[in-house]
């Protein structure tokens, strides 16, 4: 049979000629995201308690956001990626990772503890994050500085997305954090760097997979095969050097600001087959009628943290006017997952986290059967 890799791994969809199309359980006309959309849909619909996803450009976090569940992109290299297809090696090793997905943050943390190869209480890690002789206590968020932003300098977001981020920041402030409206250094360059680091390698890889069978490729794969993108060693290493300089500045900044709240992307789940999303950001003066945005650029807030390899948890916060979940990214420092989980639990508790779908809610009340 034919394998349409494009809809499995190159767009934020879960549709291929082997398994067919996966629908979002909140609205069957919409995608659950990709490429871990099937996992997110199954977890959201209570078909599975938890699962694994992989993430090079948001493929854990975007499905979690679309389906109203939680998902963790761990610190790069912290969870083994053995057996993953395609292999997470070469350029991919810099930003790709495997991580858990679940309905509740507590289940996410349980899976992380089972999967991780590192000791989160490691003294070297704790010493690295000491500031003025003090350590951040992950058991308490008192006086922990958290930055939040809704404008990454690349993609606009809806008013509901902005409200979700601000609401999550307020919840953390109520738990004792010091919340500040501030964009971390280097974030606005994350989208361009993602393309420099991974687009050429991805194009070369897809060409190799489809060599001699190009007619079987889906639309996204065909576009990539026919593009001018290719791996160029000098360009790649220049991008790596740029990334390392930005990462150094970002990690230095995070010594005193260990948590960040950010959008997952411009919008909630979009309809199957969408190539551009319309972002009505509620600001009619600066953007009358909104803005049409390519779906890849629309999720630049997620891609930036693949470039920098930081751990991120997505937590659902609210529903948009169509009743679709809207999650936020909570970003932590490398290897500081314990503090990240503490913050994610606060946001989950404040807004209720995953909510049963109407059919399941009826069943739980004894009025219907699954």
C-alpha positions in Angstrom: 0.0 0.0 0.0 0.9 3.6 -0.2 2.2 5.6 2.8 1.4 9.2 2.7 4.2 10.5 5.0 3.3 14.1 4.3 0.0 14.1 6.3 1.6 12.2 9.1 4.7 14.3 9.7 4.9 17.4 7.6 1.7 19.2 8.4 -0.3 19.7 11.6 -2.7 16.9 10.4 -3.2 13.2 11.1 -4.4 11.9 7.7 -2.7 9.2 5.7 -3.5 6.5 3.2 -2.7 3.7 5.6 -4.8 4.6 8.6 -7.1 7.2 7.1 -8.1 10.5 8.7 -8.3 11.1 12.5 -10.8 13.7 13.7 -10.7 16.0 16.6 -13.2 14.6 19.2 -14.4 18.1 20.1 -15.4 18.7 16.4 -15.2 16.0 13.8 -14.7 18.5 11.0 -11.4 19.6 12.6 -7.9 18.2 12.9 -6.6 16.8 16.2 -3.2 18.3 15.1 -0.1 16.3 14.1 1.9 14.4 13.9 0.9 13.0 17.3 -2.8 13.9 16.6 -4.1 10.3 16.8 -2.6 9.9 20.3 -4.1 13.2 21.4 -7.5 12.3 20.1 -7.5 8.9 21.7 -6.5 10.3 25.1 -9.0 13.2 24.9 -11.8 10.7 24.1 -10.8 8.4 26.9 -9.7 5.6 24.6 -6.3 5.6 26.3 -5.1 6.9 29.6 -1.8 8.3 28.3 0.6 7.8 25.4 3.8 9.0 23.7 4.3 11.6 21.0 7.2 13.1 19.2 8.0 16.7 18.6 10.2 18.6 16.1 7.9 21.5 15.4 5.2 21.2 18.0 3.9 17.7 17.3 3.2 16.9 21.0 2.1 20.4 22.1 -0.1 21.4 19.2 -2.3 18.1 19.3 -2.5 18.6 23.1 -3.7 22.2 22.6 -6.2 21.1 19.9 -7.6 18.2 21.9 -7.7 19.8 25.4 -5.2 17.5 27.1 -1.6 17.9 28.5 1.6 17.2 26.8 5.3 17.5 27.6 8.1 18.3 25.3 11.0 17.4 27.6 14.5 18.9 27.7 16.2 17.7 24.5 17.9 14.4 25.0 16.3 13.6 28.4 14.0 10.8 27.1 15.5 8.2 24.7 14.4 8.4 21.1 15.7 4.9 20.0 13.5 3.3 17.4 11.8 6.6 16.3 11.1 7.0 12.6 12.6 9.0 11.1 15.7 8.5 13.2 16.4 11.5 15.5 20.0 12.0 14.4 22.1 14.6 12.7 20.3 18.0 12.6 17.1 16.4 13.9 18.9 15.5 17.2 19.2 19.2 18.0 15.4 19.8 18.2 13.5 16.5 18.1 12.3 14.6 21.1 9.8 12.1 22.5 7.5 12.9 25.3 4.4 11.9 27.2 0.8 13.0 26.7 -2.1 12.5 29.2 -5.4 14.0 30.4 -3.9 15.1 33.7 -0.6 16.7 34.7 -0.1 14.1 37.5 -0.3 11.3 34.8 2.1 13.2 32.7 4.6 13.5 35.5 4.2 9.8 36.3 5.1 8.9 32.7 8.0 11.3 32.6 9.5 9.8 35.8 9.3 6.3 34.2 10.7 7.4 30.8 13.5 9.9 31.8 17.1 8.7 32.0 18.1 11.6 34.2 17.9 12.2 38.0 15.9 15.4 38.4 17.5 15.9 41.8 21.0 15.7 40.4 23.3 18.1 42.4 25.0 19.4 39.3 21.7 20.6 37.8 20.6 22.2 41.1 24.0 23.9 41.5 23.8 25.2 37.9 20.5 27.0 38.6 21.6 28.6 41.9 21.2 32.3 41.9 22.9 34.4 44.6 23.4 31.2 46.6 19.7 30.4 46.6 18.0 27.5 44.9 14.5 27.5 43.3 12.3 25.2 45.4 10.0 23.3 43.0 7.7 22.6 45.9 6.8 26.3 46.3 6.3 29.0 43.7 6.6 31.8 46.2 8.5 34.7 44.6 9.4 32.7 41.5 9.5 35.1 38.5 7.4 34.1 35.6 7.4 36.0 32.3 4.4 35.9 29.9 3.9 37.1 26.4 1.4 36.8 23.5 3.4 38.5 20.7 6.4 36.5 19.5 7.1 39.0 16.7 6.2 36.4 14.1 2.5 35.3 14.2 -0.6 37.1 15.5 -2.9 35.3 18.0 -6.6 35.5 18.6 -8.1 37.4 21.5 -9.0 34.1 23.1 -5.5 32.9 22.9 -4.3 36.1 24.5 -6.8 35.8 27.2 -5.7 32.2 27.9 -2.1 33.2 28.4 -2.9 36.2 30.6 -5.3 34.0 32.7 -2.6 31.4 33.2 -0.1 34.1 34.3 -2.7 35.4 36.8 -3.2 32.0 38.2 0.5 31.6 38.8 0.7 35.0 40.4 -2.1 34.0 42.7 0.0 31.0 43.7 2.9 33.3 44.7 4.8 33.9 41.5 5.9 37.3 40.4 4.3 37.6 36.9 5.7 40.1 34.4 4.7 40.9 30.8 8.0 40.2 29.1 9.1 38.3 26.0 12.3 36.2 26.5 15.3 37.2 24.5 15.7 35.4 21.2 12.2 34.1 20.9 11.4 36.3 17.9 14.2 34.7 16.0 13.1 31.1 16.7 10.9 30.7 13.6 13.6 31.8 11.1 16.2 29.6 12.9 13.9 26.6 12.8 13.8 26.9 9.0 17.6 27.3 8.8 18.3 24.3 11.0 15.7 21.8 9.9 14.0 22.7 6.6 16.9 21.6 4.4 17.5 18.3 6.3 13.8 17.5 6.2 13.6 18.2 2.4 16.6 15.9 1.8 15.1 13.2 4.0 11.7 13.3 2.3 13.3 13.2 -1.2 15.2 10.0 -0.1 12.0 8.4 1.3 10.1 9.0 -2.0 12.9 8.5 -4.5 11.4 6.7 -7.5 7.9 6.9 -6.0 7.3 10.7 -6.0 3.8 10.3 -7.5 2.7 8.7 -4.2 3.7 11.7 -2.1 1.0 13.9 -0.6 0.7 17.6 -1.2 3.0 18.8 1.5 5.7 16.2 0.6 5.4 17.1 -3.1 5.9 20.7 -2.3 9.0 20.0 -0.2 10.4 17.6 -2.8 10.1 20.3 -5.5 11.4 23.1 -3.3 14.9 24.6 -3.4 15.4 23.6 0.3 18.4 21.4 0.8 21.0 20.8 3.5 24.0 23.1 3.1 26.7 22.4 5.6 28.0 26.0 5.8 24.5 27.4 6.3 23.6 24.8 8.8 26.7 25.4 11.0 26.2 29.1 10.8 22.7 28.6 12.1 23.9 26.3 14.9 26.4 29.0 15.9 23.6 31.7 15.9 21.3 29.3 17.9 24.0 28.6 20.5 24.7 32.3 21.0 21.0 33.0 21.5 20.5 30.0 23.7 23.4 31.2 26.0 21.7 34.6 26.4 18.3 32.9 27.0 19.6 30.5 29.6 21.4 33.4 31.4 18.1 35.3 31.4 16.2 32.3 32.8 18.5 32.1 35.8 16.3 34.7 37.4 13.1 34.0 35.3 12.7 30.2 35.5 9.2 30.1 34.0 7.6 31.4 30.8 3.9 31.3 29.7 3.3 31.6 26.0 0.8 30.8 23.3 0.9 27.4 21.6 0.0 29.1 18.3 -2.3 31.6 16.7 -5.5 29.6 16.9 -7.4 26.6 18.2 -8.0 23.5 16.1 -8.7 24.3 12.4 -10.7 22.4 9.8 -9.2 19.5 7.9 -7.3 20.5 4.8 -6.6 24.1 6.0 -3.5 25.7 4.6 -4.0 29.2 6.0 -5.8 30.2 9.2 -7.7 33.5 9.7 -6.6 35.2 12.9 -9.2 37.6 14.2 -7.1 39.2 17.0 -9.8 41.6 18.1 -7.6 44.6 17.3 -9.5 46.2 14.5 -7.4 49.4 14.5 -4.1 47.7 13.7 -5.4 44.7 11.8 -8.9 45.4 10.5 -10.7 42.2 9.7 -7.8 40.0 11.0 -5.0 38.4 9.1 -4.5 35.2 7.1 -1.5 33.2 8.2 0.2 30.1 6.8 -0.5 27.3 9.3 3.3 26.6 9.8 4.0 30.2 10.7 0.9 30.3 12.8 2.6 28.0 15.3 5.9 29.8 15.5 5.6 30.1 19.3 5.9 26.3 19.5 8.8 25.9 17.0 11.0 28.4 18.9 11.3 26.0 21.8 12.4 23.1 19.6 15.2 25.4 18.4 16.3 26.1 22.0 15.6 22.6 23.4 13.7 23.8 26.4 11.1 21.7 28.3 7.5 22.8 27.7 4.2 21.6 29.1 0.9 22.4 27.4 -2.1 22.8 29.7 -5.7 23.5 28.6 -7.1 26.8 30.0 -10.3 27.8 28.3 -12.7 27.2 25.4 -13.0 29.5 22.4 -16.3 30.8 21.0 -16.7 27.5 19.0 -16.2 25.5 22.1 -12.7 24.3 21.2 -10.0 24.0 23.8 -7.3 26.6 24.0 -4.1 25.6 25.8 -0.9 27.5 26.8 2.7 26.6 26.8 4.5 26.7 30.2 8.2 26.8 29.5 11.0 25.9 31.9 14.8 25.8 32.1 16.8 22.9 30.8 16.5 19.9 33.2 14.3 21.8 35.6 11.2 19.7 34.9 10.1 19.5 38.5 9.5 23.2 38.8 7.7 23.1 35.4 5.3 20.3 36.7 4.5 22.4 39.8 3.5 25.4 37.7 1.5 23.2 35.3 -0.5 21.7 38.2 -1.3 25.2 39.5 -2.7 26.2 36.1 -4.6 22.9 35.7 -6.2 23.3 39.1 -7.2 26.9 38.4 -9.0 26.1 35.2 -10.1 22.5 35.5 -7.7 21.0 33.0 -9.1 18.3 30.6 -12.9 18.2 30.5 -15.0 15.2 29.4 -16.7 15.5 26.1 -20.5 15.9 26.3 -21.1 12.2 25.3 -18.8 11.0 28.0 -20.2 13.4 30.6 -23.7 11.9 30.0 -22.3 8.4 30.4 -20.6 9.4 33.6 -23.9 10.7 34.9 -25.6 7.4 34.1 -27.8 8.9 31.4 -26.1 7.2 28.4 -23.8 4.4 27.4 -20.4 4.6 25.8 
